[in-house]
Amino acid sequence: MKALTYHSAKDVRVETVPDPIIQDQQDIILRVTATAICGSDLHIYRGKIPQMESGDILGHEFMGIVEEVGAGVTHLKKGDRVVVPFTISCGECFFCNRTLFAACENTNPGRGTILNKKGVRSGAGLFGYSHLYGGYSGGQAEYVRVPKANVGPLVIPHGLKDEQVLFLSDILPTGYQAVVNGKVGPGSSVAIFGAGPVGLMAAASARLLGAEQIFMIDHHPYRLDFAQATYGVVPINFDQVEDPAEFILGQTDFRGVDASIDAVGFEAKGSMLETALTELKLEGSSGKVLRQAIAATRRGGVISVPGVYAGFIHGFLFGDAFEKGLSFATGQTHAQRFMPELLAYILEGKLHPEVIITHHLPLTEAARGYEIFEKRQEDCRKVVLTPAGPV
């Protein structure tokens, strides 16, 4: 089959690789009909994620048709059309039983990214996201093996196009969980840092749940313009507004917003010092967005962090967070928990995640898709790849 493989930073290639096979009785083999390039895939593309090996198959946002089922699969049959969550979860462990699917203790043989690990088990395995997360092959391919298929894949009803539901795999539940974690509801004010796909899904979710005022911070005018036109956000371009948090405070009677959402993560554009520290591996992540979020959020508010972080963070003003009585809600998304609820919103016409798509490309042009997305060329917001043409 054809699949997109990683070789080194900025070197990804569509190559012929062996077809996946059933390895466990709860496996399925999926024929991929649509797959997307995620913002977190760019961390891999830039060479920022350890334990990637040459030939690893990328991709964790995908859906398709069930082609084979293992003997222990009870929830699916051949021919079912499903969306697959990016986390691989057993459904039976301590955390899965608490619907904390991203914390599953049984699917990641890799080390995970906790530095002060001691005896803590790794969280859930991820598709296409390094051997830290289990080394599972991803879905930017014609076929993919999906383990624990009784827990993850969601059957899609007839009448919906792939692009309407594809983002149930990751960015839609990620944006939604970020908003839920932020306790956003009717009348809320929220600041969303980052107008990429997750930030846009957070804006859509915040509107869905009744947010009254949404500030969105980014420095790509085309992304901010789209967010303003589509979700009614107040756009803040940090290349033009020196201190977005101060601007937000001025718009909220110098109290701040009820919640701030960091949809950027560890590669946030920081100071020259932070850039140097991360390049030297003395720091794991830029703290720029977190400092802004702490400053922009009212006393007793919430900082919600769906953006990926690892290791040490420079200039993390925990004293300010303590003085303001802020709460933090972070971590990988428990996608399986939210997928059915979000599918219902799509069916009701209350969510239209597909509107962020700007590029449809065949899988054979995946490397070009990564380059366009990484360089923000052609006003790219989101790239969807189709292994065999549109469905």
N, C-alpha and C positions, 0 to 999 in steps of 0.2 A: 504494500500500500504506500501511498504518499503521505508524508508527515513533515512538519516543520521541526527541525532539530537545531539545538544549540551547539556552538563550537567554541566561541569565546565572545568577549564583549564586542557588540555591533556585528557579529558574524553568526547569522541564523540562515538556514538553508532548507529548502524543500527537497527531500531526498526519498528514495525508495527504501523502506525498512520492512522487517517481517510483520506480518499480520498478527494482531493480538489473539490469544487463545484463552479459553476458560481455564483458570488455575485453581478455583475454589468453587464449591457448590453454590455459593451465594453470588457468584459473578454473573454479569451479562456482557455480551459484546454488542456495542452500539455502532450503527452506521451513522456517522456524523452528517447532519444536514446543514448546520450553521454553527459557527464558533466565532468568538470575538477576541480582540486584543484588549486586554485590561491595562489600566494604568499601572498596576503592580507588576505586570509583565515587563514594563519598561525598566524596573529595578534590575531584573535579570538581564535584559538587553544591554544595559549600561555596565554590566559586570559587577553589580553591587551585592549580589546574593551569593554567599559561599556555597561550596559543595555542589555546584553544577558540574556535570561531566559532559565531555564531548559526545554528542549523539543523543542526549536527553531530548525527549519530545515535549514541547511546550504547550501551554494552553489550559485554562481552568474554567472558561466560560463556554459551554457547548451544550448542544441538544441533538436529538436524532431519533432513529428508528431502531427498536430492539431487534437484533438479528439472531442471537443465540441466548439461551438462558441456562444457568446451572441447575443442577438437580434440586438444590435447596431454595431456589427462588420461588416465592409464593405470591408475590404482589404484582408480577409482570408476566407478560407473554410475548412471544414473537409477534412483531408487527405493531406493538404499542409505540406511540410517539411520546417521548419524555424529555423533560429538562433535568439536567443533573447538577446538583449543588457542588460547589468547588471543594467543600470539605468532605472527607470520607469518614463516616461515623458508624459505629457498630449497633447503636440503638439499645444496648443492654447494660452498659457499664454505669458506674456511679453518676457520671456527668450526663450521659445521654438520657438516663432516667429522670434527670432534672431539666431536660430540654436544652442543656448546654452542650449542643452537638459539636461545636468547635473545640471543646475540651476533651473529646473522646479519648480514653486511655488505651484503646486497643488497636488503633489503626496506623500508628506511626512508629516504625522501627528505628527512625532516625533520632538524632539528638535533640532536635528543636533548637530554639535560639536563646533560651534562658541562660544567662551567664552564671549566676549564683544558683546552679541547678540542684546541688546536693542529691537527694534521692527522688526528686519530683519526676514523675513520668511525663513523657512528651505529650503534647496535645495532639489533635487530630491530624492525620495525613492529608495532604493536599495534592490535587492533580497538577502535574507539570510544574512543580515549584521546588526543585532541588532535593537532594538527599537528606537535608535537614528535616524535611517533611515527608520522608518515606521513599523518595525516588520513584513515585508513580508516574507513568507515562501520561501526558496530557492529551487534550482533545483537539488541538490544531492538527488534525489528521483525518484520514478517511474513515478510520475505525478506532475505537478505544475500548479497553477493558474497564468495566465499572465494577469495583468490588462493593460488597455490602449493599447489593441492589434492592434488598427488602426495606432499606431505610431511606436512601437518598432520592432516587429518581421520582419525579412527579409526572403523572400521566396528564397530557394536554388534551382537552376536548376538541372535537372537530370545529372548524370555522375560524380558528385563530391562525394567523401567519406566524412563521418562525420568529420574525423580528419583533412581534408583539410580546413574546414570552421568553425570548432568549436570555434577557437580563435577569430573570428569576434565578439564574445560576449563581450570580454573585452581586453585581453592583446595585440592583434594585433592593434586595434584602439588606445589603450593607448600608445603603443610604437610609433605608427605613429603620433599621435597628439603631443607627446613630441618632435619629430623631426621637425614637422611643426612649433610648437611653438618656437623652437630653430632657425628658419629661415635657416635650413640646406638645401643647394642646391649644384649644381655642383661646385666642387673644395673646398667645405667646409672642415674644420677640426672640430672634435667633440670629447669630452671626455664623456664616458658613465660610470657612477659609479653604479656598480651592474651588474653581469652577470646572474641574474635570468631570468625568462621568459619575464618580461617586458623589461629588458635590452637587451635581445637577439632580441626581436621584434623591439626595437629601432635601433639596429645595422642593422637588415635586412632592415628597412625602410630608414635608412640613406644611405645605399648602393643603394637602389632603387632610391632615390632622388639625387644621384650623389656625395655623400661625398667622398673626396679624402683620408682623413686620419682619422681613428677612433681609439682612445685609449679606452681600457676597463679595469676598475679597479675592482678587486674582490680578494678573498683569497682562493678560491677553484680551485685548478689546473685543475680538469677535466672540469669545466665550462669555464675557460679561454682557455683551449686547444680546446674545441669545437668551441668557438667564433672565435678563430684565424683561425682554419681550414675552418669554414663555411662562415665567413663574412670578413676575412682578417684583423681583428683588431690587434692593437699592445697591447698585454696583459701586464698588470701591476699587480703583486701580492703584495698587501700591507703588507703581512707578510714578504716579502723579500725586498721590496722597501720602506724605512722608510717614505719618503715624495713623494707620487705619483704626487702631483701638481708641485713640484720642478723638477721632472723627465720630466713631460710634457712641462714645460717651457723650459727646456734644449733642447727639440726636436723641438721647435717652435720659435727659435731665441729669446727666452725670452720675447715673446709677449703673448703667450697663444693661446688656441683654440678659434674658432669662437663661439662655444656653448658648454656648459656642461649640461649633463642630469643626474639628481639625480633619479635613478630608485631603490633606497634603501628605503628611507623614515625614519620614526621616530625611528625604531629599529636599526639604524646603530650602528656598533660597535664603541663606543666612548671611552673616557678616563675613568679611575676609578672614577673621580669626577662626570662625566656625568652619569655614571651607578648608582652611589649612589643617585644623585639628582632625577633621574627618578624613582628609586625604592621607594624613600621617597615621591613621587608625588609632589616634588618641581619644577620639570621641566616636560614638556610633551613629549619632543623629544630630541634626541641627535642632536647636530649641527655639528658633525664631517664632514659629507659629504658636507654640504653646505659651510663650511669653505674651504674645499678642492676645491670645484667647483668655488668659488669666486676667489681663488688664481690661478686656472688653466686657467681661461677665460680671453681673451684679453680685452683691453679697448674697450668699445662700444659693447661688446658681449652680449650673452644671457644665463641666467641660466634657464633651463626648468626643472620643477619638477613634474613628474607624481607620485613619491612616496608619500605615505600618511603621513601627519603631523597633529598634534593637539596640541594646547596649547602653552606653553612657550618653547623657544629654548635657550639652553645654548651657550654662546659665538658666537652669530650671528654677524659677523663683517660687519654691515651695512655701517660703515664708509668706509671700503675698497671698498664695492660695489659702493658707491657714488663716491669715488675718481676715480674709473675706468669707471664710466658711464655705469654700467651694467643694463640690463633690466631683469625682472623676469616674467616668464609665468608659471602659476601653476594651479592646480585644477583637479577635477574629469573629466573624459573623456566624451566628447559629442559624444558617440559611434554612435548614429543614423546618425550623419552628415557624418561619414567616412565609414560606413559599405558598402554602394553600390560601392563606389570608390575602396575599398580594395577587394571586391568580384571580381570586374573586373580585378584587377591585378592578382588575383589567377587564374581566368579563362584564362588569357593570359600567364600564366606560369612565371610571373615575381616575384611572392611571393610563398614561400613554408613553411608556418608557422608550418606545421606538423613535420618538421625535428627535432624540439626540444623535441618531445615526447620520453620518455624513458620507461615509464611504462603504460601498459594497464591492468586494474584490474576490476573485477566485483564490482558492488556497495556494495555487501556484505563484501568486503575487504576494504572498505573506511577508516576505522580506521587505518588499517595497512598502507594504502597509505599516510595518514597524517603523521604518524610516520616516514616513509621512507623519505618523502619530508622535514619534519622539521629537521631531523637529517642528511640530505644530505647523506643518505646511498645508496649503490648500484649505485653510480654516477647518482643520480636522478636529472633530470632537470625539468620534467613535468609529472604529473600523470593524465591519462584520465580514468574515470569510466564509465562502461556501465551497466545500470540496468538490461538488459536482454541479455547480451552477445553482441559481436561485431555486427555492422550493416554494 
